[in-house]
């Protein structure tokens, strides 16, 4: 059964039974989702900090979009204890912050609180509820020493693959560039009540939120672009368009994508995607800097463990040769180490 909930959209932007949602890390994506849910009548609390938080407290969230501008005024705070337990925690944090997110997340929890992790790459819950030889296995690359699972128990997790592009244009101002799809799904492939309810709230807010019985296919499809373009862009300081126009890096991207699909297939996932079409789509994006290159330029930690290291680890589990991925991972891992250390210091 392949169940999409887009058809639940109503003419009114109001939910029948409002849900209570806390957005932890209400940056570009988180504030956009929070504004849409609030517009639909959900009880929304944005957890943020700094000038962005102050602007949202003062003026609300202003969304600038080709689909129409709007302003929403959900509550905003830097203290989750002010919010208390919620039905859903929507994580807008980078995955490399999950292990340390306990002080932000735990005050929001009750016995049935679900955590919707809007992350790129391989999630910490990947083998939770998945039948097969690796059931319940923990991946060191994304859940070192079980630190993420201890903070965010996998049974609370609802996966989320984001196909929307947004950016913070100014504090409190989110520019929506393209896409409104947020695919969600349970790790155990069930179509749960909690997924259906959250999907309905998102759809009521004007977003697409299909509930996918096998979200892992979506994870691998999006990962194809992230696993190749993100590390190469950081290593070469190049945009997606430049990578595609250079014959050798274009070939490198193709090789990385094909090896990634080999790993997915060895683990039982067979996403229907053409490598050639995936690269052509990236080329159409043009001279866009990937999030990894932007983080590098800003001196922020590079979110490469969930994008690249995890797939190399999975390849080892599956016994799948991935020489190109391993070579790029070695270089990217060195870059991540040296870019976060003072010049001349030992890694």
N, C-alpha and C positions, 0 to 999 in steps of 0.2 A: 504494500500500500504506500503510495506516494502522496502525502497530504500537504496541500498548500492552503494557507489561511487568508490569502489576499482577498478572497471573495467575501470576507467578513466586513469589509469597509461599509460604513454607513454614510448616509447623506449628512447626518449630524456629526460634529466633532466631539461627542460626549460619550463616555463609557457608562454602561448601566450599573456596574458595581465597581466603583473606583478602587484601584489598587494603590498601595503605598510603596513608593520606590525611592531609594536613596542612590544617587549617582556619586560614586566615589572616584574622584579625579575628573571633575567636570570641566575638562578642556574642550577642544573643538568638537570632538565626537560626543563626549558626555553631555555637554551643555546643549548640543543640538537635539539629542535624544530626550533629555530632560524637558526642554522647551516644547517639543512635540507632544510628549506625554501629558504635560501640564495643560496644554491647549485642549487635550481630549478629556480633561476632567480628573485625571489621576492626581493623587497627592504626591508631590515630588519635592525632594530635598536635595539640593546640590551641595556637595562637599568639595570645597576648593580653597585657595589661599591667594594672598597677594593682591595686586591691583585688579586682577580679573574678578576675584571674589568681591572686592569693594564695589566694583562697577555693577555686578549682578545684584548685589544688595540694594544699591541705590536706584538703578534704572531697569532692572530685569535683564533678561537675555534677549538681545536683538538679533534676529536671524535674517540675513540677506540672502535671497535665493531666487534662481530663475523661475521657481514655482510660485513666487510671491513672498514678499517680506512680511514678517510679523514680530511682535514682541510678546514674550511670556514672562510672568513674574512669579516663578516658584520660590520657595524659601531657599536661602543660601547661607551656609555657615562653614566654619573651619573646625567645628567641634561636633563629631557624630553623637556625642552623649546628649546634645540638645535635641536630637531627632528621635532616638529610641528605636525599638525593634520595627522592622519593615517587612513587607512581603517579598520584595526583591531588592538585592544590591546589584546595581549595574556598574561593573568595573571599567572605568575609562583609563586606568593606569597602564603603564608599560609593564609587560610581563616580568621584567627583571626587578620590579618593585613588589611583586606579589608576596614574597616571603616575609617582607617587613611591613605588610599592610594590616597586621593584626589590630593595632590601636585604632585604626580608622574603621575597620570592618566589624570587629567583635561587639561594640556597643549597639550595632544595628541588627543583631541576630536574635531570633527566637527559634523555637524548635523546628519550624517549617520554612524559615527564610531560605530562598534560593539565591545563588550567586551567578549572575550572567556575566561571563568574562568575554568582553569584546576585544580579543587579542588576535594578533597575527601568529602564524606558525603553529607548531605542535603544542597542544595544551598539556598541562600536568595531569589531566584526567584521561589521557588518551586511551589507556587500557582498562579503565574502570568500567565494569559492566559489559565488557566485550568478550564474548566467548572465544576460546581458542587457546593456543599454547602459552600466550603471554598475559592471560587474564589477571588483572590487578597489578601488573608489573609497574614499578616506578622507574622513570627515566632520570638518570643522574643529571643530564644536561639541562632539564627544565625543572627538576624538583630535587636539587642537591640535598642529600641527607634527609629527605622528606620534609624539608622546611616549608614548602608551599602547601603540601597536603595537611600539615599540622595547623596551618593558618586558615586554609580554605579546604575543608574536607571534600573529597571528590563527590560524595553523595549529595552535596549541596549544589554542585555545578550544573549549569545549563550552558552548553556551548553556543557561541555566537560568532558568525563570520560576517564582517562588515564590508559592504560594497559601496558605501557612501564616502564621498570625499569632502572634507570640511577643513577650514582653517580659522584661527582666531585673527581677525583683522585688526581689532583693538580690544582692550579690556572690556568684557561684556558683550562684544560684537562677534558673532560667528557668521562667516561666509560659507554658505553651502554651494559647492562647486558642481557636483553631479552625484547621481545615484541616491536611492532611498531604501535600498534593500538591506535588511539585517536578518539573515537566516539564523534560526535557532534550532536546537535539538538536544535531546537527552543522550548522555553517554551510553545508556543501555538500549538505545534505538526505539524506545517506547514513545508514543504520542501522549504525553501526560497532560493532566488538567492544568498544572502550573505553566506549562508551555502555551497551552491554548489561551489561558487567561492573559498572559503577557502579550502574546501575539495580537489578541483582540484590542488591547489597550494601544499598542503601537499602530495598528491599522486605523484605529479611531483617530489617532493623531496625524494621519496622513502619510505614514510610512509603510513600506512593504516589510512583512515579517513572516515569511513562510516557516512552518514547523516541518523540519526535515527528519524523517525517521533515520536516515544515515547521513548525519552532518559531516562525517569524516570525508566524504567525497568532496564537499564544498571546501573543507580545510585544505585538501591536497590541490584543488584547482587554484585557489588563491595563492597557496604556497609556491606554486610554480614560478610566479613572478617575483615574489619576495626573496626566494632562496637564491635566485640568480642576479637580478638587477640590484638588489640592496647591497650585498657585499662588493660586487664589482664597481658600483657607483662610488662607494667609499674608498676602495683601493685606488681607483683611477681618477677620483674627483670629477666624475663625468655624469651628465644627465642621461635619462633613459634614451632620448633621441640620439645622443652621441654614441652610446653603446650599440644601438641598433645599426647605425650608419657605418660603423667601423667593422669591416668584414671579419676580423679575427675575434673581436669580442662578441659579435653576433653569433659566431660559431661556438664560442665558449658558453654563451647563454643556452643555446640549443642543446649542447652536451649535458649541461647541468640539469636542464628540464627533463631530458630523456632518462637520465640516471634517477632523478626523483620519482618519475613515473614507474621505473623498475622497482624501487623500494615500496611504493604504494601497492603495486600489484603483488609483490611478495607477501604483503601483510593483508591481502584480501580486498583491497580497494581498487576499483577500476574506473576512475573518473573519465567521463566522455569529454575529452578536450584534445584539440589539435595543437601540437607545439608550434607549428607554423602560424596558426591563427593567433595563438597567445602572444607570440613575438610581434606579429603585425599590429595587434591591438596596443601593445606597449609603444610601438613606434609612432602610432597615431597620437599618443599622449604628448609626444614632442619633448622639448627640452625642459623636462620636469626633474627636480632633484628628489630622489627617494628620501624617505624619512631617516634612513641610516646615514646618508650623506648630510642631511640637515643636522642630525644629532652630532655628527663628527665636527661639523663647522662651528657648532655652538658649545663644543667641549662636553657634551653629555655622554653618558654611558651608551654603548652600542648594543641594541637589542638583537644580537645575532645567535644567542644560544638556542632560542626557540625556532629560529628560521633555518639555521644551517647545522649547528652542532647536534641538534636533536635528530635530524635526518641521517647524519653520519652514524649516530648511535643506533638508530633503527636499522640502518643497513647492516651493521654488525650483528644485530639480533637475527635478521633475516638471512644472513649469509649472502648478501647482494654486493657485488663489486661496484664501488663508486669512486674511481680514481680522481675524476675531475672535482667532485664535491670535496674529497679529502684534501686535495691540493689547495683549493680556494679557501677551505676552512682553516688550513694551517696559516695562510697569509692573513686572513681576516682576524683570526684569533690573536696573532701577533700585533696587528694594528690596534685591536681593542685594548690590548695590554699596554702598548706603548703610548697610545693616545690619552690614556688616563693616568699616566705616570709622568713625573717631572723629567725634563730633558736630562739624559745621562744617567738616570737612576736605573737600578736593576729591576726587571719585571718581577 
